[in-house]
Amino acid sequence: MSEFWLYFNIGLQHVLDIDGYDHVLFLIALTVPYAFKDWKRVLILVSLFTLGHTLALMLSVFEVVIIKASLVEFLIPITILITAFFHLFTAGKSGKKESITFVAFVTLFFGIIHGLGFSNYFKSILPGEKVDKLVPLLEFALGIEVAQIIVVLIVLLLSYIVQTFFRFSKRDWTLVMSSFVIGVVLPMIIGSDIWKG
């Protein structure tokens, strides 16, 4: 049981680590246009992200996919930027009530990208044969899911407070937070090692 908590806690820390705020930025960008009443949709999106993240780690652990770390570190902020721009340009539009197929597919894909970014570290902390790494991988994924739900609940609560007590419209809240995320993520892209050759 202590091994479960070890990998579960690593999953929690992976998302909630203040130094690794890219994951939180993505969750903010993903969640900002939604409210508590959209909880099923948000839970599906968060779970799809976890699924993609876990799939990428699994493919990496079993050496099906090997990708250059600098490329993935560049792609992660790009996924955040795309998500924030998408919500910036669709803020206030009725499309949010329609099918989430496009957003769901993109979220799954972005989960894969983020998972690849963590894969080298994850492989280095897992002992034993490849087959022995499956259970710790699932324990880690559960930690990721719980941490993401915590972040999403905080974003939804902030959204509720800002819209209820400060009278922000949902559209304005989405515009402000998407712009904030873009402002934080652009320097990450510009400062990426990929530009150094």
HELIX and SHEET records of a PDB file:
HELIX    1   1 SER A    2  LEU A   16  1                                  15    
HELIX    2   2 ILE A   18  GLY A   20  5                                   3    
HELIX    3   3 ASP A   22  THR A   31  1                                  10    
HELIX    4   4 PHE A   36  ASP A   38  5                                   3    
HELIX    5   5 TRP A   39  VAL A   61  1                                  23    
HELIX    6   6 ALA A   69  THR A   90  1                                  22    
HELIX    7   7 SER A   94  LYS A   97  5                                   4    
HELIX    8   8 THR A  101  ILE A  125  1                                  25    
HELIX    9   9 VAL A  131  LYS A  133  5                                   3    
HELIX   10  10 LEU A  134  PHE A  165  1                                  32    
HELIX   11  11 LYS A  170  ILE A  190  1                                  21    
HELIX   12  12 ASP A  193  LYS A  196  5                                   4    
END                                                                             
